[in-house]
């Protein structure tokens, strides 16, 4: 990187520098299980050389995030999200924290009780700084729907020992994690020690807007607390949302429900067949005569899928889709017959099938959506169903992935305040656990 790039890299972020222990093991490859984008350093160097290559990569990812957010606005998916968020967190009205930390003391931990108390005290400060009691569910919703969560840790560069001053949420549509590889040498080999990891923030979507200025910033990886769903597309490496596997079942269910509704509206009414005696009129005059009668009595009811209403296009006095047929003099005059409507309106097995598949994709036991007016029974531990047990395991996985952002923020706070050093963190984590 050139000097300009290095300056931006240092300016817009926090860098935690700790000595690397001697004899540390390094892999021949970088761990990419975080949805990061790989790029190669521009031969010319500089930020401009990176900007054109970077935001060509996550186009599909951005479209997926927009799809997740649109899906979350529907009533069926919101019902699923409500069930999950109510199980993951319990916010006590008397001020008890929804997430807290404890230490395992059966075995002698590598830190003293005084340090444990400092860690707990700093966590309390972070919990209040994030206003987690009021905004915790909002953060969890963003993480669960988007499949990723970016929190910017703001630190006073002049007084870093005062710790984190503010935590700001960053829209995943505007930020991307990047792993930059150096240019290979003449032999085609590049040095892994020169690999750089950072975040790129950009309002690239607003580049054509006349009201907003497009910004492009490089943020140090230590200044961002990041966590994703842990589900990745093995082809592209993109982190996926938990709503990803619900897209197809939901669209199928919605399509079948709309088709059923249209079928009931269009096919269920009885129709009439008008046999009009046209006598000895010529064909053009007979057609004109029938059209005149049709214009007088016929109407056209249309179902609008966007508003869910019936739009009347013609005279409100008549019925739906009548048939008008000419008849010559054969001993029969004008006649009106009723044609039966649909006879299988009570069959909704196909709709129930797709709704079942949709609920199965949410990982929520189907029994939670049946007989909701019945009495709620807690039951005994021996009566827990297999589906409820699987759901409990699913919630545990959600909690472990979500608390990664809290762990990262807590780690940064402890290092800035010289309570611990970075090399101690992995050992401390072995004795620290989260309670919900």
C-alpha positions as CSV (number, residue, x, y, z in Angstrom):
1,X,0.0,0.0,0.0
2,X,1.1,3.5,-0.6
3,X,1.4,6.2,2.1
4,X,-2.1,7.6,1.4
5,X,-3.7,4.2,1.9
6,X,-1.8,3.6,5.1
7,X,-2.9,7.0,6.4
8,X,-6.6,6.2,5.7
9,X,-6.1,2.8,7.2
10,X,-4.8,4.2,10.5
11,X,-7.3,7.2,10.6
12,X,-10.6,5.4,10.4
13,X,-10.1,2.7,12.9
14,X,-8.7,1.2,16.0
15,X,-5.6,-1.0,15.9
16,X,-4.8,-3.2,18.9
17,X,-1.1,-3.9,18.7
18,X,0.2,-6.7,20.9
19,X,3.4,-8.7,20.5
20,X,3.0,-12.0,18.7
21,X,4.2,-14.9,20.9
22,X,7.3,-16.7,19.6
23,X,6.7,-20.0,18.0
24,X,3.1,-19.2,17.1
25,X,1.6,-21.4,14.4
26,X,0.3,-20.0,11.2
27,X,-1.6,-21.7,8.4
28,X,-0.7,-21.6,4.7
29,X,-4.2,-20.2,4.1
30,X,-6.5,-17.6,5.6
31,X,-9.7,-18.5,7.4
32,X,-12.5,-17.2,5.2
33,X,-15.5,-18.4,7.1
34,X,-16.8,-14.9,7.7
35,X,-18.1,-13.9,4.3
36,X,-15.0,-11.8,3.6
37,X,-14.1,-10.7,0.0
38,X,-10.7,-11.6,-1.3
39,X,-8.9,-9.0,-3.5
40,X,-5.4,-8.6,-4.8
41,X,-3.5,-5.4,-4.2
42,X,-3.5,-3.1,-7.2
43,X,-0.2,-2.9,-8.9
44,X,-0.5,0.8,-9.1
45,X,-1.5,0.9,-5.4
46,X,-3.9,3.2,-3.6
47,X,-7.5,3.3,-2.6
48,X,-8.8,4.1,-6.1
49,X,-7.4,0.9,-7.4
50,X,-9.4,-1.1,-4.9
51,X,-12.7,0.8,-5.1
52,X,-13.6,-0.4,-8.6
53,X,-12.8,-4.1,-7.9
54,X,-14.4,-4.3,-4.4
55,X,-18.0,-3.5,-5.0
56,X,-18.3,-5.6,-8.0
57,X,-18.1,-8.7,-5.8
58,X,-21.0,-8.5,-3.3
59,X,-23.8,-7.6,-5.8
60,X,-25.7,-10.8,-5.2
61,X,-25.1,-10.5,-1.4
62,X,-26.7,-7.0,-1.3
63,X,-29.7,-8.3,-3.3
64,X,-30.1,-11.2,-0.8
65,X,-30.0,-8.8,2.1
66,X,-32.8,-6.7,0.5
67,X,-34.8,-9.9,-0.1
68,X,-34.4,-10.9,3.6
69,X,-35.7,-7.5,4.7
70,X,-38.7,-7.6,2.4
71,X,-39.5,-11.1,3.6
72,X,-39.3,-10.0,7.2
73,X,-42.1,-7.5,6.6
74,X,-44.7,-10.1,5.8
75,X,-47.1,-11.2,8.5
76,X,-46.1,-14.9,8.3
77,X,-42.4,-14.4,8.7
78,X,-42.9,-11.7,11.4
79,X,-44.9,-14.3,13.4
80,X,-41.9,-16.7,13.1
81,X,-39.5,-13.9,14.2
82,X,-41.6,-13.0,17.2
83,X,-41.6,-16.6,18.3
84,X,-37.8,-16.8,18.0
85,X,-37.0,-13.5,19.7
86,X,-39.3,-14.2,22.6
87,X,-37.4,-17.5,23.2
88,X,-33.9,-16.2,22.8
89,X,-34.1,-13.2,25.2
90,X,-36.1,-12.5,28.3
91,X,-35.9,-8.9,29.4
92,X,-36.8,-8.6,33.1
93,X,-38.9,-5.6,33.9
94,X,-37.0,-5.1,37.1
95,X,-33.8,-4.4,35.3
96,X,-32.1,-7.9,35.3
97,X,-29.8,-8.1,32.2
98,X,-31.0,-10.3,29.3
99,X,-27.4,-11.5,28.8
100,X,-24.8,-11.7,31.6
101,X,-21.4,-13.3,32.1
102,X,-20.3,-15.7,34.8
103,X,-17.0,-17.5,35.6
104,X,-16.4,-21.2,36.2
105,X,-14.8,-21.4,39.6
106,X,-14.7,-25.2,40.2
107,X,-11.3,-25.2,38.6
108,X,-8.7,-22.6,39.4
109,X,-9.0,-20.0,36.6
110,X,-5.9,-18.2,35.3
111,X,-7.2,-14.8,36.7
112,X,-7.8,-13.5,40.2
113,X,-11.2,-12.7,41.6
114,X,-10.4,-9.0,41.4
115,X,-9.8,-9.3,37.7
116,X,-13.1,-11.2,37.3
117,X,-14.9,-8.4,39.1
118,X,-13.3,-5.8,36.8
119,X,-14.4,-7.8,33.8
120,X,-17.9,-8.0,35.0
121,X,-17.9,-4.3,35.8
122,X,-16.7,-3.5,32.3
123,X,-19.3,-5.7,30.8
124,X,-22.0,-3.8,32.8
125,X,-20.6,-0.6,31.3
126,X,-20.8,-2.0,27.8
127,X,-24.3,-3.3,28.3
128,X,-25.4,0.1,29.4
129,X,-23.4,1.8,26.6
130,X,-25.2,-0.3,24.0
131,X,-28.5,0.3,25.8
132,X,-29.0,-3.4,25.3
133,X,-32.0,-3.5,27.6
134,X,-33.9,-1.3,25.2
135,X,-32.2,-2.0,21.8
136,X,-31.2,-5.6,22.3
137,X,-34.1,-7.1,20.4
138,X,-33.6,-4.6,17.6
139,X,-29.9,-5.7,17.3
140,X,-30.9,-9.4,17.3
141,X,-33.6,-8.8,14.6
142,X,-31.0,-7.1,12.4
143,X,-28.5,-9.9,12.9
144,X,-31.1,-12.6,12.4
145,X,-32.7,-11.1,9.3
146,X,-29.5,-9.8,7.5
147,X,-27.4,-12.7,8.6
148,X,-24.7,-10.4,9.8
149,X,-24.1,-7.5,12.3
150,X,-21.5,-4.8,12.2
151,X,-20.9,-2.6,15.2
152,X,-18.4,0.3,15.1
153,X,-16.4,0.7,18.3
154,X,-15.7,4.5,18.7
155,X,-12.5,5.3,20.8
156,X,-11.0,8.6,21.6
157,X,-7.6,8.3,19.9
158,X,-6.1,10.9,22.3
159,X,-7.3,9.0,25.3
160,X,-7.5,5.3,24.3
161,X,-7.2,4.1,27.9
162,X,-10.7,5.5,28.6
163,X,-12.1,2.6,26.6
164,X,-14.9,2.5,24.1
165,X,-16.9,5.8,24.1
166,X,-19.7,4.8,21.7
167,X,-21.0,1.9,19.7
168,X,-22.7,2.5,16.3
169,X,-24.6,0.1,14.1
170,X,-23.5,0.0,10.5
171,X,-25.8,-1.1,7.7
172,X,-24.5,-4.3,6.1
173,X,-25.4,-2.8,2.7
174,X,-22.6,-0.2,3.2
175,X,-19.8,-2.2,4.7
176,X,-17.7,-5.2,3.6
177,X,-14.9,-7.2,5.1
178,X,-11.9,-7.5,2.8
179,X,-8.9,-9.7,2.8
180,X,-6.2,-8.2,0.6
181,X,-3.3,-10.3,-0.7
182,X,-0.1,-8.7,-1.8
183,X,1.2,-8.9,-5.4
184,X,3.3,-12.0,-6.0
185,X,7.0,-11.7,-6.6
186,X,8.8,-12.6,-9.8
187,X,8.5,-16.3,-9.0
188,X,4.8,-16.0,-8.5
189,X,4.9,-16.4,-4.7
190,X,3.4,-13.9,-2.3
191,X,4.2,-13.4,1.4
192,X,1.3,-14.3,3.8
193,X,2.8,-12.0,6.4
194,X,1.8,-9.1,4.1
195,X,-1.9,-10.1,4.0
196,X,-4.1,-7.3,5.3
197,X,-7.6,-7.6,6.7
198,X,-9.9,-4.6,7.0
199,X,-13.4,-3.3,6.4
200,X,-14.5,-1.0,3.6
201,X,-17.4,1.4,4.2
202,X,-18.9,3.1,1.2
203,X,-22.1,4.8,0.2
204,X,-21.5,3.5,-3.3
205,X,-25.2,3.1,-3.8
206,X,-25.6,6.9,-3.5
207,X,-23.0,7.7,-6.1
208,X,-25.7,8.9,-8.6
209,X,-27.7,10.7,-6.0
210,X,-27.8,14.5,-6.2
211,X,-28.7,14.8,-2.5
212,X,-25.9,12.7,-0.9
213,X,-22.2,12.5,-1.3
214,X,-20.6,9.2,-1.8
215,X,-18.0,8.3,0.9
216,X,-15.3,5.6,0.8
217,X,-13.5,4.7,4.0
218,X,-11.1,2.0,5.1
219,X,-11.7,0.9,8.7
220,X,-9.3,-1.2,10.7
221,X,-10.6,-4.7,11.5
222,X,-10.1,-4.1,15.3
223,X,-12.6,-1.2,15.1
224,X,-15.5,-3.4,14.0
225,X,-17.3,-6.0,16.1
226,X,-18.7,-8.5,13.6
227,X,-20.8,-11.6,13.8
228,X,-22.7,-13.6,11.1
229,X,-25.1,-16.5,11.1
230,X,-22.4,-19.1,10.6
231,X,-24.2,-20.3,7.4
232,X,-22.2,-19.8,4.2
233,X,-22.7,-20.4,0.5
234,X,-19.8,-22.8,-0.2
235,X,-19.7,-21.6,-3.9
236,X,-19.4,-17.9,-3.3
237,X,-18.4,-17.8,0.4
238,X,-21.2,-15.3,1.1
239,X,-22.7,-15.5,4.6
240,X,-26.4,-16.4,4.4
241,X,-29.3,-15.3,6.7
242,X,-31.4,-17.8,8.6
243,X,-34.3,-16.6,6.4
244,X,-32.5,-17.8,3.3
245,X,-34.0,-21.3,3.4
246,X,-37.5,-19.8,3.9
247,X,-37.5,-17.8,0.7
248,X,-38.7,-20.6,-1.6
249,X,-41.2,-22.2,0.8
250,X,-42.7,-18.8,1.5
251,X,-43.0,-17.9,-2.1
252,X,-44.6,-21.3,-2.9
253,X,-47.0,-20.9,0.0
254,X,-48.0,-17.4,-1.0
255,X,-48.5,-18.4,-4.7
256,X,-50.8,-21.3,-3.7
257,X,-52.8,-19.1,-1.3
258,X,-53.3,-16.4,-4.0
259,X,-54.2,-19.1,-6.5
260,X,-56.7,-20.5,-4.1
261,X,-58.2,-17.1,-3.4
262,X,-58.5,-16.3,-7.1
263,X,-60.0,-19.7,-7.8
264,X,-62.6,-19.2,-5.1
265,X,-63.6,-15.7,-6.4
266,X,-63.6,-16.6,-10.1
267,X,-64.9,-20.1,-10.1
268,X,-67.2,-20.4,-7.1
269,X,-70.1,-18.2,-8.3
270,X,-72.7,-19.7,-10.5
271,X,-72.7,-18.5,-14.1
272,X,-75.5,-17.9,-16.5
273,X,-75.8,-19.0,-20.1
274,X,-78.0,-16.6,-22.1
275,X,-79.4,-18.2,-25.3
276,X,-80.6,-15.2,-27.3
277,X,-83.1,-15.8,-30.0
278,X,-81.8,-13.7,-33.0
279,X,-84.5,-14.9,-35.4
280,X,-83.7,-14.2,-39.0
281,X,-81.2,-11.5,-38.4
282,X,-78.1,-11.5,-40.5
283,X,-74.9,-12.6,-38.7
284,X,-73.5,-9.0,-38.3
285,X,-76.8,-7.7,-37.0
286,X,-77.2,-10.7,-34.7
287,X,-73.7,-10.1,-33.2
288,X,-74.4,-6.5,-32.8
289,X,-77.7,-7.3,-31.0
290,X,-76.0,-9.7,-28.6
291,X,-73.2,-7.2,-27.9
292,X,-75.8,-4.5,-27.1
293,X,-77.5,-6.8,-24.6
294,X,-74.1,-7.8,-23.1
295,X,-73.1,-4.2,-22.6
296,X,-76.4,-3.6,-20.8
297,X,-76.3,-6.4,-18.3
298,X,-72.8,-7.9,-18.1
299,X,-70.1,-6.9,-15.6
300,X,-66.5,-7.9,-15.0
301,X,-65.2,-8.6,-11.5
302,X,-61.4,-8.6,-11.2
303,X,-59.4,-9.7,-8.2
304,X,-56.5,-7.3,-7.4
305,X,-53.7,-9.3,-5.7
306,X,-51.9,-6.1,-4.5
307,X,-54.9,-4.8,-2.5
308,X,-56.8,-8.0,-1.9
309,X,-60.0,-6.5,-3.1
310,X,-62.5,-7.1,-5.9
311,X,-62.7,-4.4,-8.6
312,X,-66.0,-4.0,-10.4
313,X,-65.4,-3.0,-14.0
314,X,-69.0,-3.0,-15.2
315,X,-72.7,-2.9,-14.1
316,X,-73.0,-4.0,-10.4
317,X,-76.4,-5.5,-11.0
318,X,-75.2,-8.6,-13.0
319,X,-73.1,-11.6,-12.1
320,X,-69.6,-12.9,-13.0
321,X,-68.6,-14.1,-16.4
322,X,-72.0,-14.8,-18.0
323,X,-72.1,-16.5,-21.4
324,X,-74.1,-15.1,-24.4
325,X,-74.9,-17.5,-27.2
326,X,-77.1,-16.8,-30.3
327,X,-80.0,-19.1,-31.2
328,X,-82.0,-19.3,-34.4
329,X,-85.7,-20.1,-34.7
330,X,-85.9,-23.8,-33.9
331,X,-89.0,-23.8,-31.7
332,X,-87.0,-22.4,-28.7
333,X,-87.0,-18.7,-27.7
334,X,-84.6,-16.8,-25.5
335,X,-83.5,-19.0,-22.5
336,X,-81.3,-18.5,-19.4
337,X,-79.6,-21.4,-17.7
338,X,-77.5,-21.5,-14.5
339,X,-74.1,-23.2,-14.7
340,X,-72.9,-24.7,-11.4
341,X,-69.9,-23.2,-9.7
342,X,-66.8,-24.9,-8.2
343,X,-67.6,-28.0,-6.1
344,X,-64.3,-28.6,-4.4
345,X,-63.8,-25.4,-2.5
346,X,-63.2,-27.2,0.8
347,X,-60.0,-28.8,-0.5
348,X,-57.0,-27.0,0.7
349,X,-54.5,-29.9,1.1
350,X,-52.0,-28.3,-1.3
351,X,-52.1,-25.0,0.6
352,X,-51.6,-26.9,3.9
353,X,-48.7,-28.8,2.4
354,X,-46.8,-25.6,1.4
355,X,-47.6,-24.0,4.8
356,X,-46.2,-27.0,6.6
357,X,-43.0,-26.8,4.5
358,X,-42.7,-23.1,5.3
359,X,-43.1,-23.6,9.0
360,X,-40.6,-26.5,8.9
361,X,-38.0,-24.1,7.3
362,X,-38.3,-21.8,10.3
363,X,-37.0,-24.5,12.7
364,X,-40.0,-23.8,15.0
365,X,-42.1,-26.8,16.2
366,X,-45.3,-26.9,14.2
367,X,-47.3,-27.5,17.4
368,X,-46.6,-23.9,18.4
369,X,-48.9,-22.8,15.6
370,X,-51.8,-25.1,16.3
371,X,-54.7,-24.6,18.8
372,X,-53.3,-21.3,20.0
373,X,-56.5,-20.6,21.8
374,X,-56.0,-23.7,24.0
375,X,-54.6,-23.5,27.5
376,X,-50.9,-23.1,27.7
377,X,-49.3,-26.0,29.6
378,X,-45.6,-26.0,30.6
379,X,-45.5,-29.8,31.3
380,X,-42.7,-31.7,32.9
381,X,-39.2,-32.3,31.7
382,X,-40.1,-35.9,30.8
383,X,-42.8,-34.6,28.5
384,X,-40.6,-32.4,26.2
385,X,-41.2,-33.4,22.6
386,X,-38.5,-34.1,20.2
387,X,-39.3,-31.0,18.1
388,X,-39.1,-28.8,21.2
389,X,-35.7,-30.3,22.1
390,X,-34.4,-29.6,18.5
391,X,-35.8,-26.0,18.8
392,X,-33.9,-25.6,22.0
393,X,-30.7,-26.7,20.4
394,X,-31.3,-24.3,17.5
395,X,-31.8,-21.4,20.0
396,X,-28.5,-22.3,21.7
397,X,-26.7,-22.0,18.3
398,X,-28.3,-18.6,17.7
399,X,-27.1,-17.4,21.1
400,X,-23.5,-18.6,20.6
401,X,-23.3,-16.8,17.3
402,X,-24.9,-13.6,18.4
403,X,-22.7,-13.1,21.5
404,X,-19.6,-13.0,19.3
405,X,-20.2,-9.3,18.9
406,X,-20.4,-8.8,22.7
407,X,-17.3,-10.9,23.2
408,X,-15.4,-8.8,20.7
409,X,-16.5,-5.5,22.3
410,X,-15.7,-6.8,25.8
411,X,-12.2,-7.9,24.6
412,X,-11.5,-4.5,23.1
413,X,-12.6,-2.7,26.3
414,X,-10.5,-4.9,28.5
415,X,-7.4,-4.4,26.4
416,X,-7.8,-0.7,26.1
417,X,-8.1,-0.3,29.8
418,X,-5.0,-2.5,30.4
419,X,-7.0,-5.0,32.5
420,X,-5.8,-7.9,30.3
421,X,-3.5,-8.3,27.3
422,X,-4.7,-9.9,24.0
423,X,-2.8,-13.1,24.5
424,X,-4.7,-13.7,27.8
425,X,-8.2,-13.5,26.2
426,X,-8.3,-17.1,24.8
427,X,-7.5,-18.5,28.2
428,X,-10.0,-16.4,30.0
429,X,-12.8,-17.4,27.6
430,X,-12.4,-21.0,28.7
431,X,-13.6,-20.1,32.1
432,X,-16.2,-17.5,31.1
433,X,-19.7,-18.4,30.0
434,X,-22.8,-16.4,29.0
435,X,-26.1,-16.7,30.8
436,X,-29.4,-15.8,29.2
